[in-house]
Amino acid sequence: MTSGDPLRNLGVRVTQHGGELRVYSANADGVELCIFDDKDPNWLVKTVPMTKDANNVWVGRSRTLAVGTRYAIRVSGPASPRNMFNPETLLLDPYARGLVRVGANEWRGTVVADGFDWGDARKPSIPLDHTVIYEAHVKGISKLNPDVPEDLRGTYAGLAHESTIGYLKDLGVTAVELLPVHAFISEQRLIQQGLTNYWGYNTLNFFSPHTPYASRAAQAAGPDAVLDEFKGMVKLLHLAGIEVILDVVYNHTAEEGIGGPRTSFRGIDNSTYYRQDDHGAYIDVTGCGNTLDFSQDVPVRLVLDSLRYWANEVQIDGFRFDLAATLGRDANVEYTPEHPLLQAILHDPQLADTKMIAEPWDVGMGGWQTGNFPDGFSEWNDRYRDRVRNFWLADIKEARQHGQAPIGIGGFATRLAGSSNTFSPERGPLASIDFVTAHDGFTMADLTAYDVKHNLGNGENNRDGTDNNRSFNHGVEGATTDEAILLQRHKAIRNLMGTLLLSAGVPMITAGDEYGRSQRGNNNAYCQDSELTWLSWLRTREQRELMATTKRLLELRRMNPALRPSKYAVFGETTKNASHMDWYDATGALMDDEDWNSPENRTLQYLAASTPDREEFNRILLIVHGVEDDVEVSLPAAPGVTSYNLLWDSSTEVPIDEDSTDLAPGSKRLVGGTSMQLFRANGPRVVRTPVAAAPDVG
């Protein structure tokens, strides 16, 4: 937007002549700036009447509005069904960059200093095809880490500690995606139950970092110190080559439904910020009580200004948009990929080269939009998640019950190859954020140990959380000492992790899945701030073995560009950076339509050859076998392939480094039941076009 934009410079700006506050409200008839004592945030020392300009922006100036000043606003206006003014309520500036809590539901904005010594730190700018995301909670990742000083555990500084960063580097991920760190509060219902909102999807303010995640020393020093600790975390992660992606919740706010807290937006201009019908009833497509109205310019500008602030002033590398379909709903509450906000996010020069990730759904009509976001967004691919869980878990469970799996391997192959039936050719496989688990839902270990959720601890009589888990407990619900069942579960985890890290797309690992963390069957632990959700740093032998497997798979992904195509192969053509894929059955013959769709065939051999423009040529063979009986396969005699070397086998508890034995094309190979094997395919590069493509299934 240009310098002449009427919504420019909202919030506080400080100059040598004093400070200026700019707040938008189209429906208020009076706004007052309230300045408080620096030491006692309840002591009102000055009020400044603000004046309204021609663009409905209220402006107040004061020489005492400087760095460190604590302030709030009071807003008055005419009574109407669509607005909720109360001139006695002290409200937060929506653009406040620092917060101080002064009561149960009352805060003061605090003016913080701009600038920070970034030293030699720069954004790593890791290409998407090399990106591996690690979804983590700021508190949970270091709260139990014995190598972090006790006063830093569970804080921004704890995440930035050398032991935490060393762990992430050793694991091999390239980005941390942090659950919400914008200032948030717990819902009133949770407070009444004595619980807290652990995940943070209940935003109070879109410009301030969440204060309780700062160290005690930073909290005591005030908002400037909290912000500096946050920036220091980003700096140290960047120096280690790790990107920082924020999970941002712009779809709703912590003011909940009508009757909820009046902390900011509701008291400033309810009808501008929130979707309502003509009678003032909220139109809620988020399931959280309210929905920001992105058919109006002011909420759109709020989001863009927030993104610019975090991307530039705080040097954030990317954003994952919670319930992103809400951001694309127009005046008719209908989703459109051409929505001005979505387009502005992609084309704003201040956000250039920033990774944008959509959670492509909400709970409103027409809310499921996977594959329908504009080019430039990557999307959480729930179709990938569901198909992978089905193939390795739900299908195996049904096969035990009925003698045969319900479906063949075609849909799984489509997901493995980059979900070309979900994303357009222009977007390619990197539009898919591949995931098997996330913060909500079972952990990867719990997928293999529980058939049903166990959420009684959440205080909702086990009603919360999905019942559609697509999981398989392998014969016993929950913990067991049965060695045979434990071995089956561990192999299932290796199959899930192997699929995730060997698929085309951008993989996302949920923190703790790398070693088999359990939440004891709770698939919606949003209100569990305890050792149930914190990462344990004391690992069993089995967990250390799973950790070694994850590290090996991440190493193989880095080493083999054939696993990381950035484009889809076009049938009959050779496309740069699009892996050439051929598909063979267990006999080594090219697969046909019956092979893809028959429930009796759940074995394939997937030969992928890279077509790189910046990396060395590479070719791999992946064998997938989705039946519990062992199978003998014949390694394919593919053009140019002279031999194969085994790189990884999911049937082994401890991963191999590499088997130096050369296996000739046509060699017989025994593949264990429900397992995967990865080979390097040796031989000269043969330039040719694909002869068999993955099916357009599921």
N, C-alpha and C positions, 0 to 999 in steps of 0.2 A: 504494500500500500504506500502511497506517496506521502510526502511531508505535509501535503494539504489535507490529508485524511482527517475528518472531524473527530475520529476516535483515537487520534494519536496521543501518546504519552499519558494514558490512564494510569492511576496510581500516584505515587509520590515521586517528585523530582526535586533534588536539592542542588542549589547553586550557592555562590558566595553571598548572595543577597537574602538567603533564606530558602524555605521550602514551599512547594506548591502541590496540592492534592487535587486530582481530577477524578470524578466519579460520575458514571452515567446513571441517570434515572429520568425516564420520559414522563412518569406519572406522579412524581413527588411534587409537592408545592413548597418544600423547604428542606434544606440539608445543612447540617452543622458539623464542623470539624471540632472534635474534642481532644485536647492535649492533656496528658497526664504526667504526674511527677515521675522522674526517672527511677526513683527508688520505691515509691509506693504507687503501683499501677491503678489503685482505686481512688487516688487523690486527684480530682479534676482541677487543673491549674489554669486552664484557659479554654474558651470556646470561640470559634470563628465562624460567623455566618458565611455560607458559600453561595455564590451567585451562579445562575443558570445561563449558559450561552445559547445561541440559536440552534445548536445541535443536541440539546438536552444533556450536555455535560456540565456538571456542577463543579465550580472551581473555588478553592480556598487557599489563601496564602498566609504564611506566618514566618517571622524570623526564628521562632523557636522550633519550627519543624525542621530538625536536623538529624544527622546520623545518631542513633540511639534513642530518639524520641519515641515515646509510646503514645498511640493515638487510636481513636475510634470515630465513628460518625453516628449521628442521629438523623433520622429521616421522618418527615411528616408528609401526609398526603390525604386526599379525600377518600372516604370509605367507598368501597365497591366490591362486588363479588370476586373480582379478579386480582385485587391488591390487598395487602395486609400490613399497612403502615402502623407503627406505634412509636410516637416521638420520644417515648421514655426508654426505648431499647437501645443499648449501645451495640453497634454493629461493626463487623470487620470490613475493612476495605478489601474488595475481591482481589486486588493486586498487591496486597501486603506481602513483603518478602521475608518478614520475620514475625513471629508470634510469641506472645506471652499469655499463659493461661491465668485468669484471675478469679474464676468461679466455675461452677459445675458446667455451665454452658455459656461462658463468657470469656472473651479473649481481647487482647489489645494487639493491634498491629504495631510493628516496630520498624523504624527506618534503619536499614542496614547499608553498609558501605559497599560500593562497587569495587571490582578489581580483586586480583589474587595473583600471587607469584607462582605461575605455572612452571617456571624454570625451563627445563628441556622437554617437558611432557608435551606430547602431541597426540591428537586422535590417531589410533592405529590404522584406521581406514582399511579394514580387512575385507577383501572381496567376499561377496555372498557365497560363492562356491567353495570358499575355504572356511566359512563360518560354522562353528559349532556352539550352540547356545546352551547355557547352564542356568536353568530357572531356580532362583534361590531367594530366601528370605533374609533380610539384613540381620535380624536378631538370631534367627535359627541357625545360620551357618557357623557362627563362632561362639554361641552361648556356652557350649560345653567343651570348647577347645582348650585343653590344659596348657598349650604352648602360648596362648594369648594371655597377657596380664589380666588378672581378675577384674580390674576396674574398666577394662576395655572389651570384655566379652559381651557379645550381643549388640555391638555398636558399629557405627560407620568406621571408627578406628579399628575395631576388631576385624571387620572385613578387609581393611587395608593392611592388617598386620602381615609381616613377612611369612608367617606360617600359613596363613589362609591363602595368600597369593601364591606361595610355593606349592600348596596343595592343588590349586587350580591349574598352575603351569604344568605340574607333574602329571595331572590327569590328562591334559591335552585339549581343554576347551579354549575357545577364543573370545567368548563374550559371557558376561553375567547379565541375566535378565532379572532385575530386582522386583519382587512384589511391591505394591505401592509404597512410595516414600514421600509423596505429597502429604502434608499435614492431614491427619484423619482422626476421627473419634469413633467410639463404640456406639452402636445403636441403642436407643433407650430400652428396648426389650432385653438386650444382653446385660445392660447395667443392672436392671431390676432382678435379673437372675444371678447376679454375681459373676458374670462372665465378661470376656473382653473380645473385641474384634481383633484377632491375631493377624489375619491376612492384610487388612487395611483398605478394603474396597468401600470406603465410606468417607469421601474426601471433604475436608473442611475448607481447604484453601489450595489453589493450584500453583502457587508460586513459592511456598515455604516448605523446606524439608521437615519431616516429622521429628519433632524435638526429642521424644523419648528414645529414639535410636542413637542419639548422641551420647558421648561419655558424660559421666556425672560432672566432670570438670568443665566441659563445654556448656552443659546445661546451666551450671551455676554462673558461668561467665556471660551468658546471654545469647540472643539470636545471632549476632555476628560470629561468635565462636562456634555455634552449631553449624552455620553455613560454611565456615572455614574448614571444619572437620569433614563435612560432606565433600567439599571441593578437594580436600587433601586425599580423601579416599579415591576419588576419580583420578587424581594426579598419579597416585602410586599404582593404580591398576593400569593406567595408560603407559607408564614407564615400564611395566611388565609386559606390555603388548596385548593387554586384555581390554576389550571394549565394554562399555556400560550401557545397557538398554533399560529403560524405565517402563514398568507397567503403569499406564496412566488411565485414570478413571474419570473421563470427561462426560460420561453419559448421564450421571446424576450427582447429587451432592448429599452431604450428611444432614441436610435439613429434613429429610424423610418426607412422609406424606403430610397433608394438611393436618395441623395440630402438632406437628413435630417441632424441633428447635427452630427458633428464628435467630440465626447467628449472622447472616450476611445477605445473600441474594434475595431471600423472601421478604426481608424488611426494606430492601433498597428499591426493588422494582419487580415484584412477583410476576406480573403479567408479561414482562419482557424476557425474563430468564427461564420460566418454566412453561412447558406445554400444558394448555388448559382448554376446556371447551368453553362455550359462551357463558356458562353458569359458574365458571371458576373451578370446576372439578378438574383435578389433574388427569392428564392422559399419560399413563405410566406404561412404557414399553421396556422398562428395565427390571421390573419386579422389586424395586427398592423404594417405592413411594413417590418418587418424582422423576422427571425427565427434563433435561435441559432442551430448550427449543431452538434447534439449529436451522429453523426456517427464518430466524431473525438475525440481523447483522451483529448485534452486541455479543451474544454467546459465541458466535463464530469467531469474532475478533478476540474474545477472551481466550479461546483455545489456541489460536495462532500466536498470540502474544506470550502465552505460557510456554508453548513449544519453542519459540525463538529464545526465550530467556534461558531455558534449560539447555538448549543445544549450543548456545553461544557463551553466555555468562558462566555456565556450569560445565560446559564441554561434554554434554551427553551425546552418545553416538547413535542412539536409536530409541524408538518408542514402540511399545506394544499397546494397542488401543483396546481396552476392555469394552465388550459389547459394542463393537465398532459400527454395526449396522445402524445404531441410534444416531451416529454422527452423519449418516447419509440420508436421513429422513427429511422430506420436504414439507411444505405447508399442509399437504394432505396426509401427512404422517406415513408416506410411502417412501421406501428406499429407492435411491437412484445412484448409480456410480458416477453420474455427472454432477452430483451435489457440489455446490460452491465450496463447502468446507473441505471435502475430500480432494477436490482439484487444487485448492489453495495449498493444502498440506504438501502436495506433490510438486507444485511449481513455484513455491516461495523460494527465492534465491537465498534467504537466510537459513533455509533448511536443506539446502543442496547437499547431497552425499550422506544424508541421514537415513538410517535404516528405518523403514516404516512397516509395522506388522499389525495386521488386523485380526482381532477375534471376530470372525465374520458372521455374527448372529446377535440377536437380542430376543426378548420374549414376546414382542409384539407380533401382529399379523404380518406375514411376509418377512419374518425376522431371520430366517435361515438363508444366508447369502454366500455360502462357501463357493469360491470360484468366480464371484461376480464383482469383486472389487477392481478398481481401475489399475492398469499397468503402472507399476511403481510400488505397489503394496505387495508384501508377502502376506500369506494368510495361514492361521492355524488350520490344519487340514484334519477335520474331524472324520472325514471319510477314510483317510489313511489310518487313523487311530482305530476306528471300528473294524476295518478289514483285517488289520494285523492282529488285533485281539481275537477276532473270530477264528482266524486261521490257526493260531497256535494254542488257543485255549477253548473257546466255546465249541468249535467244530470237533476238537478232540474229545471233549466231554460228551457230545452227542454221538460220536462214533462209538464210544464205550457203551452208551446206553442202547443204541439202535444198530450197531454193527457197521455203520458207514457214516462218514462225514456228510453233511447236507449239501455241500457245494465243492466244486473243483478248485483249481489253482489260478484260474484266469484273472479274477479280480485282485488277488494278492499280487500277481505279476504286474498288473497295471500300477498298483501303488508302489511296488518296488522300483519301477522304472520312471517314476516321477509324476504320476497322476495326470497323464495327458488328456484323459477324458473329463477332467475337472477344470484345468487351466488352459487358456488359449495358447496357440503357438507363439504369439507375440510375447507372452509372459514367461513361458517355459517352466522347467521344473523348479527353479529357484523361487517361484511364487508360492511353493508349498513349504510351510513349516511342518516338517514331519515330527510327530510326537506320538508316543504310546501312553504316556501319563502326563499329568500336569499337577499344579497345586491342588486343584479340586478333583476328587476321584481317588480311587485306590492308588497306592504306590505300586511300583512294578512287582515287588515281592508279594504284596497283598493280592495282586491279581492272580497269583498262582496258589494262594493259600485260603481264599475266602470266596464262597459262592454268593454271599449276601452281605450287605453293609451291617456294621455294628456301631451305630451312632447315638446310643442312649446318653452318652456323656455330653451331648450337645444340648440337652434339655428340651427336645422336641418329640420325645417318645418315638424316636427312630423314624420320624416322618421325613426329615430333611435328607438331602443327598439323593442321587439317582439310584434307581433300581436296575438300570440298564448297564450293568458292569461288564458283561461279556467276559467273565472271569471263570476260573476253574480251580477248585481247591485240591484236586487230584485224590480225593477220597476221604479227606478229613477236614473239617472246618476249623481253621486256625492252627495254633501251635500243635506240633506233634513230635514224637521221638521216633516215629517209624522211618527207618533209614531209606527204604525204597521210595517212599513218598517224598522225602526230602531231596533225594537225588533227582526225581522227576521234576520237582519244583525248581531246583537250581538250573536244570537244563532248559526248562521253559523260560526262565529269566534270561539265560544266555541267548536263546532263540529270539526273544523280544528285543534285547539290546543289539544283537547282531543284525536283525532286520533294520532297526532304526539307524544304525551307523553305517550300513552298507547300501542304503537306499539312495536314489537320486532325490535331491531336494536339500533343504536346510534342516539338520537334525536339532532337536531340543531335548536335552536330558533334564529331568527333574532332580533337584539336589537330593542325594541319598540313594537314588536308584542305582548309581554306579557300584554300590556295595550291597544292595538289598535291604534298604531301610524299611521298617514296618511301622504302620500306625495302628496295629492291632485291629484291622478291619474297619476303621473309621474312614469313610470316603468323603467326608465333608468337614474337615477339622479346622474350619475357619475361626472357631472360638476357643481353640485349644492352644494356649500359650504355655507350654510345658514340655517336658522331655518327650512327650508323645510326638511332638512336631519338630523339636530341635534335632540337629544332626548329632549323632553319637560319634565320638572319636575313638571309642574302644571297640575294636572289631574282632569278631570271631574268625577262625581259620577259613570258614566258608565265605565270610564276607570279604576277607582279603583275597581269596581266589576270584570272587566276582569282580572285585576292584581291578585285579590284574587282567581279567578278560576285557573289561571296559577300556582300559588303557591300551591294550593290544589292538582292539578294534579301532580306536581313535588313531593309533599309529598307522594302521593299514589304510584308513580313509585318507590320511595325509599323503601317504606314499603312492596312492593309486588314483590318478586323475580320472580314470575310467569310471570310478564310483561317483564322480562329482560333475556331471555334465551341467552346463548352464543353458543349454538349448535342447529342444526335442529334435531327434533325428527325423528327417523328412523322407518318407518312403520313396525310394528311387533316386535320392540325391545324397551328396556328401556335404554335411554341414559342419563348419568349424565349431568346436566346443560342444558338440552333441555326440555323445557316445554311440557308436555303432553297436547295435544290440541284435544278437541272434539267439533264438530260443530252441532248445533241444529237449527231447524226452529222455527217459532213463536209458533207452537203447542207443542214444547218440544221434537219433534221427531228428530232423526239423519237426517242430510241433505243428499240428493241424487244428482245425476248429474243434474237433471232438476232444482232442487233448486238453484244450483250454477249459472246456465246460463240463466235462464228465466228473462227477463226484468220486469215481473210481480212480481218477488220475490226480494225484496230489504231489507229483514229483516233476521237477524241471531242472534243466541246466541252462544257465543264463550267461552267455559270453558277451562281454562288453569291451569294446576297443575305443580308446579315446581318439578324438580328432582335434588335438590341441593347437592353439596358436601361441602359447607362452610356456608350456610344460612339455616334458619328454613324452613320446608315445608310450602308451601303456595298455595292457590287455589283461583282463581277469576272467576267471570262470567261477561262478557261484552255483553250487548245487543246493536246492531246497527240497526237503522231503517231509511232507506233512501227514504222515501215517505212522502209527506206533510200531509197526513191524519194520524190520530192516529191509533194505532193498539193494540189489546189485545194479550198478550203473556202468555204462560204457562211456568213457570220456570222449567227447565229440572230436571227430577228425575235421576240424574247421580249416579253411584256407589260411595258410601262413603259419599255423600253430605247429611247432615241432615237438614240444613237450610241456608238461605241467609240473608245478611244484606246490605242494600243500602249504598254505599260509595259516589256516585256522580251521578248527573243527569244533562245533558247539557241543559235541558229545563228550569232550574232555573237560574235566574240572579245572585243570591248570592249562592255560593256553600255551601252545608251542610257539617258538620264535619263527622257525621255518624248517620244513622238511627238505633236505637237499636232494632227496631221491627224485630223479627225473622220471616222470610217468609219460609214456608215449600215448598219442591219440589212439583211441580204441581200447586202451587198457581197462580192465575190469576193476571196479572200486566198490567196496562195501560201505554203504551209508547207513548209519544207525537210525533207528526209529525216531521220528520227529526231531530232525537235526539239520544242520547246515554245514557245508564245507566251502572254503574259499581257496582258490588256487591262483597262482600267477601263470598266465599262458605265455610261453616263450616262442620266439620266432620272429621273422621279419615282418614289417608292416606291409599289409596288402590293402591298397586303396580300392575300395569297392562300395557299393551302396547296399543298404540293408535288404535282406531277402526274407526276413520274417519279423514282423513287429509284434509288440505286446498287444493283447486284445483290448478293445474298448469296453471293459466290463467293470461294474461295481465301484 
